[in-house]
Amino acid sequence: MAEHSVIILKPYPMEIGQKIHIEGGPRSGDWEVIGLNERKVKLRCPVSLREFEWDRFCYFAEEQQHRKWPGKD
C-alpha cells in the first residue's frame, strides 16, 4: 500500500448552547446550537430566531502526511 497525503474528517463534537459561525455555503452565518442527536443538529439564527434542523454536516478536518491509503476499515 502506498503512502499519501490524506485529509481526515471527523464529526465535530457540538454541544447545545454553542455559538457557531459557518463560512461559505448555503448555511453561512451565525447560529446557536439548540438541539442535537446522533444524526441531526438543530440551529437557531440569532437575528431572525428561525430554527432549522439538518443532518449533521460540520466536520473537523486535518491533513496527515505519509498515511497508507486506502486503509482497511
MODELLER restraints for C-alpha pairs under 7 A, 6 or more apart:
rsr = mdl.restraints
at = mdl.atoms
rsr.add(forms.Gaussian(group=physical.xy_distance, feature=features.Distance(at['CA:1:A'], at['CA:68:A']), mean=6.12, stdev=0.5))
rsr.add(forms.Gaussian(group=physical.xy_distance, feature=features.Distance(at['CA:1:A'], at['CA:69:A']), mean=6.62, stdev=0.5))
rsr.add(forms.Gaussian(group=physical.xy_distance, feature=features.Distance(at['CA:2:A'], at['CA:68:A']), mean=5.74, stdev=0.5))
rsr.add(forms.Gaussian(group=physical.xy_distance, feature=features.Distance(at['CA:2:A'], at['CA:69:A']), mean=6.41, stdev=0.5))
rsr.add(forms.Gaussian(group=physical.xy_distance, feature=features.Distance(at['CA:3:A'], at['CA:66:A']), mean=4.87, stdev=0.5))
rsr.add(forms.Gaussian(group=physical.xy_distance, feature=features.Distance(at['CA:3:A'], at['CA:67:A']), mean=4.97, stdev=0.5))
rsr.add(forms.Gaussian(group=physical.xy_distance, feature=features.Distance(at['CA:3:A'], at['CA:68:A']), mean=4.42, stdev=0.5))
rsr.add(forms.Gaussian(group=physical.xy_distance, feature=features.Distance(at['CA:3:A'], at['CA:69:A']), mean=6.18, stdev=0.5))
rsr.add(forms.Gaussian(group=physical.xy_distance, feature=features.Distance(at['CA:4:A'], at['CA:65:A']), mean=6.38, stdev=0.5))
rsr.add(forms.Gaussian(group=physical.xy_distance, feature=features.Distance(at['CA:4:A'], at['CA:66:A']), mean=5.20, stdev=0.5))
rsr.add(forms.Gaussian(group=physical.xy_distance, feature=features.Distance(at['CA:4:A'], at['CA:67:A']), mean=5.36, stdev=0.5))
rsr.add(forms.Gaussian(group=physical.xy_distance, feature=features.Distance(at['CA:4:A'], at['CA:68:A']), mean=6.27, stdev=0.5))
rsr.add(forms.Gaussian(group=physical.xy_distance, feature=features.Distance(at['CA:4:A'], at['CA:69:A']), mean=6.38, stdev=0.5))
rsr.add(forms.Gaussian(group=physical.xy_distance, feature=features.Distance(at['CA:5:A'], at['CA:63:A']), mean=6.80, stdev=0.5))
rsr.add(forms.Gaussian(group=physical.xy_distance, feature=features.Distance(at['CA:5:A'], at['CA:64:A']), mean=5.75, stdev=0.5))
rsr.add(forms.Gaussian(group=physical.xy_distance, feature=features.Distance(at['CA:5:A'], at['CA:65:A']), mean=4.48, stdev=0.5))
rsr.add(forms.Gaussian(group=physical.xy_distance, feature=features.Distance(at['CA:5:A'], at['CA:66:A']), mean=5.90, stdev=0.5))
rsr.add(forms.Gaussian(group=physical.xy_distance, feature=features.Distance(at['CA:5:A'], at['CA:67:A']), mean=6.33, stdev=0.5))
rsr.add(forms.Gaussian(group=physical.xy_distance, feature=features.Distance(at['CA:6:A'], at['CA:63:A']), mean=5.71, stdev=0.5))
rsr.add(forms.Gaussian(group=physical.xy_distance, feature=features.Distance(at['CA:6:A'], at['CA:64:A']), mean=5.43, stdev=0.5))
rsr.add(forms.Gaussian(group=physical.xy_distance, feature=features.Distance(at['CA:6:A'], at['CA:65:A']), mean=6.56, stdev=0.5))
rsr.add(forms.Gaussian(group=physical.xy_distance, feature=features.Distance(at['CA:6:A'], at['CA:67:A']), mean=6.56, stdev=0.5))
rsr.add(forms.Gaussian(group=physical.xy_distance, feature=features.Distance(at['CA:7:A'], at['CA:61:A']), mean=6.67, stdev=0.5))
rsr.add(forms.Gaussian(group=physical.xy_distance, feature=features.Distance(at['CA:7:A'], at['CA:62:A']), mean=5.72, stdev=0.5))
rsr.add(forms.Gaussian(group=physical.xy_distance, feature=features.Distance(at['CA:7:A'], at['CA:63:A']), mean=4.42, stdev=0.5))
rsr.add(forms.Gaussian(group=physical.xy_distance, feature=features.Distance(at['CA:7:A'], at['CA:64:A']), mean=6.35, stdev=0.5))
rsr.add(forms.Gaussian(group=physical.xy_distance, feature=features.Distance(at['CA:8:A'], at['CA:61:A']), mean=5.57, stdev=0.5))
rsr.add(forms.Gaussian(group=physical.xy_distance, feature=features.Distance(at['CA:8:A'], at['CA:62:A']), mean=5.32, stdev=0.5))
rsr.add(forms.Gaussian(group=physical.xy_distance, feature=features.Distance(at['CA:8:A'], at['CA:63:A']), mean=6.06, stdev=0.5))
rsr.add(forms.Gaussian(group=physical.xy_distance, feature=features.Distance(at['CA:9:A'], at['CA:59:A']), mean=5.89, stdev=0.5))
rsr.add(forms.Gaussian(group=physical.xy_distance, feature=features.Distance(at['CA:9:A'], at['CA:60:A']), mean=5.68, stdev=0.5))
rsr.add(forms.Gaussian(group=physical.xy_distance, feature=features.Distance(at['CA:9:A'], at['CA:61:A']), mean=4.66, stdev=0.5))
rsr.add(forms.Gaussian(group=physical.xy_distance, feature=features.Distance(at['CA:9:A'], at['CA:62:A']), mean=6.84, stdev=0.5))
rsr.add(forms.Gaussian(group=physical.xy_distance, feature=features.Distance(at['CA:10:A'], at['CA:59:A']), mean=5.33, stdev=0.5))
rsr.add(forms.Gaussian(group=physical.xy_distance, feature=features.Distance(at['CA:10:A'], at['CA:60:A']), mean=5.24, stdev=0.5))
rsr.add(forms.Gaussian(group=physical.xy_distance, feature=features.Distance(at['CA:10:A'], at['CA:61:A']), mean=6.55, stdev=0.5))
rsr.add(forms.Gaussian(group=physical.xy_distance, feature=features.Distance(at['CA:11:A'], at['CA:58:A']), mean=6.25, stdev=0.5))
rsr.add(forms.Gaussian(group=physical.xy_distance, feature=features.Distance(at['CA:11:A'], at['CA:59:A']), mean=4.48, stdev=0.5))
rsr.add(forms.Gaussian(group=physical.xy_distance, feature=features.Distance(at['CA:11:A'], at['CA:60:A']), mean=6.23, stdev=0.5))
rsr.add(forms.Gaussian(group=physical.xy_distance, feature=features.Distance(at['CA:12:A'], at['CA:58:A']), mean=5.68, stdev=0.5))
rsr.add(forms.Gaussian(group=physical.xy_distance, feature=features.Distance(at['CA:12:A'], at['CA:59:A']), mean=4.71, stdev=0.5))
rsr.add(forms.Gaussian(group=physical.xy_distance, feature=features.Distance(at['CA:12:A'], at['CA:60:A']), mean=5.38, stdev=0.5))
rsr.add(forms.Gaussian(group=physical.xy_distance, feature=features.Distance(at['CA:15:A'], at['CA:33:A']), mean=6.89, stdev=0.5))
rsr.add(forms.Gaussian(group=physical.xy_distance, feature=features.Distance(at['CA:16:A'], at['CA:33:A']), mean=5.07, stdev=0.5))
rsr.add(forms.Gaussian(group=physical.xy_distance, feature=features.Distance(at['CA:16:A'], at['CA:34:A']), mean=5.22, stdev=0.5))
rsr.add(forms.Gaussian(group=physical.xy_distance, feature=features.Distance(at['CA:16:A'], at['CA:35:A']), mean=5.93, stdev=0.5))
rsr.add(forms.Gaussian(group=physical.xy_distance, feature=features.Distance(at['CA:16:A'], at['CA:36:A']), mean=6.95, stdev=0.5))
rsr.add(forms.Gaussian(group=physical.xy_distance, feature=features.Distance(at['CA:17:A'], at['CA:32:A']), mean=6.25, stdev=0.5))
rsr.add(forms.Gaussian(group=physical.xy_distance, feature=features.Distance(at['CA:17:A'], at['CA:33:A']), mean=5.33, stdev=0.5))
rsr.add(forms.Gaussian(group=physical.xy_distance, feature=features.Distance(at['CA:17:A'], at['CA:34:A']), mean=6.01, stdev=0.5))
rsr.add(forms.Gaussian(group=physical.xy_distance, feature=features.Distance(at['CA:18:A'], at['CA:32:A']), mean=5.77, stdev=0.5))
rsr.add(forms.Gaussian(group=physical.xy_distance, feature=features.Distance(at['CA:18:A'], at['CA:33:A']), mean=5.40, stdev=0.5))
rsr.add(forms.Gaussian(group=physical.xy_distance, feature=features.Distance(at['CA:19:A'], at['CA:31:A']), mean=5.88, stdev=0.5))
rsr.add(forms.Gaussian(group=physical.xy_distance, feature=features.Distance(at['CA:19:A'], at['CA:32:A']), mean=4.57, stdev=0.5))
rsr.add(forms.Gaussian(group=physical.xy_distance, feature=features.Distance(at['CA:19:A'], at['CA:33:A']), mean=6.50, stdev=0.5))
rsr.add(forms.Gaussian(group=physical.xy_distance, feature=features.Distance(at['CA:20:A'], at['CA:30:A']), mean=5.82, stdev=0.5))
rsr.add(forms.Gaussian(group=physical.xy_distance, feature=features.Distance(at['CA:20:A'], at['CA:31:A']), mean=5.31, stdev=0.5))
rsr.add(forms.Gaussian(group=physical.xy_distance, feature=features.Distance(at['CA:20:A'], at['CA:32:A']), mean=6.16, stdev=0.5))
rsr.add(forms.Gaussian(group=physical.xy_distance, feature=features.Distance(at['CA:21:A'], at['CA:29:A']), mean=5.40, stdev=0.5))
rsr.add(forms.Gaussian(group=physical.xy_distance, feature=features.Distance(at['CA:21:A'], at['CA:30:A']), mean=4.43, stdev=0.5))
rsr.add(forms.Gaussian(group=physical.xy_distance, feature=features.Distance(at['CA:21:A'], at['CA:31:A']), mean=6.20, stdev=0.5))
rsr.add(forms.Gaussian(group=physical.xy_distance, feature=features.Distance(at['CA:22:A'], at['CA:28:A']), mean=4.62, stdev=0.5))
rsr.add(forms.Gaussian(group=physical.xy_distance, feature=features.Distance(at['CA:22:A'], at['CA:29:A']), mean=5.21, stdev=0.5))
rsr.add(forms.Gaussian(group=physical.xy_distance, feature=features.Distance(at['CA:22:A'], at['CA:30:A']), mean=6.52, stdev=0.5))
rsr.add(forms.Gaussian(group=physical.xy_distance, feature=features.Distance(at['CA:23:A'], at['CA:29:A']), mean=6.52, stdev=0.5))
rsr.add(forms.Gaussian(group=physical.xy_distance, feature=features.Distance(at['CA:30:A'], at['CA:45:A']), mean=6.58, stdev=0.5))
rsr.add(forms.Gaussian(group=physical.xy_distance, feature=features.Distance(at['CA:31:A'], at['CA:43:A']), mean=5.96, stdev=0.5))
rsr.add(forms.Gaussian(group=physical.xy_distance, feature=features.Distance(at['CA:31:A'], at['CA:44:A']), mean=5.54, stdev=0.5))
rsr.add(forms.Gaussian(group=physical.xy_distance, feature=features.Distance(at['CA:31:A'], at['CA:45:A']), mean=4.95, stdev=0.5))
rsr.add(forms.Gaussian(group=physical.xy_distance, feature=features.Distance(at['CA:31:A'], at['CA:46:A']), mean=6.24, stdev=0.5))
rsr.add(forms.Gaussian(group=physical.xy_distance, feature=features.Distance(at['CA:32:A'], at['CA:43:A']), mean=5.48, stdev=0.5))
rsr.add(forms.Gaussian(group=physical.xy_distance, feature=features.Distance(at['CA:32:A'], at['CA:44:A']), mean=5.20, stdev=0.5))
rsr.add(forms.Gaussian(group=physical.xy_distance, feature=features.Distance(at['CA:32:A'], at['CA:45:A']), mean=6.59, stdev=0.5))
rsr.add(forms.Gaussian(group=physical.xy_distance, feature=features.Distance(at['CA:32:A'], at['CA:46:A']), mean=6.91, stdev=0.5))
rsr.add(forms.Gaussian(group=physical.xy_distance, feature=features.Distance(at['CA:33:A'], at['CA:42:A']), mean=6.13, stdev=0.5))
rsr.add(forms.Gaussian(group=physical.xy_distance, feature=features.Distance(at['CA:33:A'], at['CA:43:A']), mean=4.74, stdev=0.5))
rsr.add(forms.Gaussian(group=physical.xy_distance, feature=features.Distance(at['CA:33:A'], at['CA:44:A']), mean=6.63, stdev=0.5))
rsr.add(forms.Gaussian(group=physical.xy_distance, feature=features.Distance(at['CA:34:A'], at['CA:42:A']), mean=5.56, stdev=0.5))
rsr.add(forms.Gaussian(group=physical.xy_distance, feature=features.Distance(at['CA:34:A'], at['CA:43:A']), mean=5.55, stdev=0.5))
rsr.add(forms.Gaussian(group=physical.xy_distance, feature=features.Distance(at['CA:34:A'], at['CA:44:A']), mean=6.65, stdev=0.5))
rsr.add(forms.Gaussian(group=physical.xy_distance, feature=features.Distance(at['CA:35:A'], at['CA:41:A']), mean=5.77, stdev=0.5))
rsr.add(forms.Gaussian(group=physical.xy_distance, feature=features.Distance(at['CA:35:A'], at['CA:42:A']), mean=4.63, stdev=0.5))
rsr.add(forms.Gaussian(group=physical.xy_distance, feature=features.Distance(at['CA:35:A'], at['CA:43:A']), mean=6.98, stdev=0.5))
rsr.add(forms.Gaussian(group=physical.xy_distance, feature=features.Distance(at['CA:36:A'], at['CA:42:A']), mean=6.19, stdev=0.5))
rsr.add(forms.Gaussian(group=physical.xy_distance, feature=features.Distance(at['CA:39:A'], at['CA:55:A']), mean=5.76, stdev=0.5))
rsr.add(forms.Gaussian(group=physical.xy_distance, feature=features.Distance(at['CA:39:A'], at['CA:56:A']), mean=5.85, stdev=0.5))
rsr.add(forms.Gaussian(group=physical.xy_distance, feature=features.Distance(at['CA:40:A'], at['CA:53:A']), mean=6.57, stdev=0.5))
rsr.add(forms.Gaussian(group=physical.xy_distance, feature=features.Distance(at['CA:40:A'], at['CA:54:A']), mean=5.54, stdev=0.5))
rsr.add(forms.Gaussian(group=physical.xy_distance, feature=features.Distance(at['CA:40:A'], at['CA:55:A']), mean=4.41, stdev=0.5))
rsr.add(forms.Gaussian(group=physical.xy_distance, feature=features.Distance(at['CA:40:A'], at['CA:56:A']), mean=5.03, stdev=0.5))
rsr.add(forms.Gaussian(group=physical.xy_distance, feature=features.Distance(at['CA:41:A'], at['CA:53:A']), mean=5.63, stdev=0.5))
rsr.add(forms.Gaussian(group=physical.xy_distance, feature=features.Distance(at['CA:41:A'], at['CA:54:A']), mean=5.58, stdev=0.5))
rsr.add(forms.Gaussian(group=physical.xy_distance, feature=features.Distance(at['CA:41:A'], at['CA:55:A']), mean=6.23, stdev=0.5))
rsr.add(forms.Gaussian(group=physical.xy_distance, feature=features.Distance(at['CA:41:A'], at['CA:56:A']), mean=5.48, stdev=0.5))
rsr.add(forms.Gaussian(group=physical.xy_distance, feature=features.Distance(at['CA:42:A'], at['CA:51:A']), mean=6.92, stdev=0.5))
rsr.add(forms.Gaussian(group=physical.xy_distance, feature=features.Distance(at['CA:42:A'], at['CA:52:A']), mean=5.58, stdev=0.5))
rsr.add(forms.Gaussian(group=physical.xy_distance, feature=features.Distance(at['CA:42:A'], at['CA:53:A']), mean=4.17, stdev=0.5))
rsr.add(forms.Gaussian(group=physical.xy_distance, feature=features.Distance(at['CA:42:A'], at['CA:54:A']), mean=6.46, stdev=0.5))
rsr.add(forms.Gaussian(group=physical.xy_distance, feature=features.Distance(at['CA:43:A'], at['CA:51:A']), mean=5.61, stdev=0.5))
rsr.add(forms.Gaussian(group=physical.xy_distance, feature=features.Distance(at['CA:43:A'], at['CA:52:A']), mean=5.38, stdev=0.5))
rsr.add(forms.Gaussian(group=physical.xy_distance, feature=features.Distance(at['CA:43:A'], at['CA:53:A']), mean=6.34, stdev=0.5))
rsr.add(forms.Gaussian(group=physical.xy_distance, feature=features.Distance(at['CA:44:A'], at['CA:50:A']), mean=5.61, stdev=0.5))
rsr.add(forms.Gaussian(group=physical.xy_distance, feature=features.Distance(at['CA:44:A'], at['CA:51:A']), mean=4.32, stdev=0.5))
rsr.add(forms.Gaussian(group=physical.xy_distance, feature=features.Distance(at['CA:44:A'], at['CA:52:A']), mean=6.44, stdev=0.5))
rsr.add(forms.Gaussian(group=physical.xy_distance, feature=features.Distance(at['CA:45:A'], at['CA:51:A']), mean=6.48, stdev=0.5))
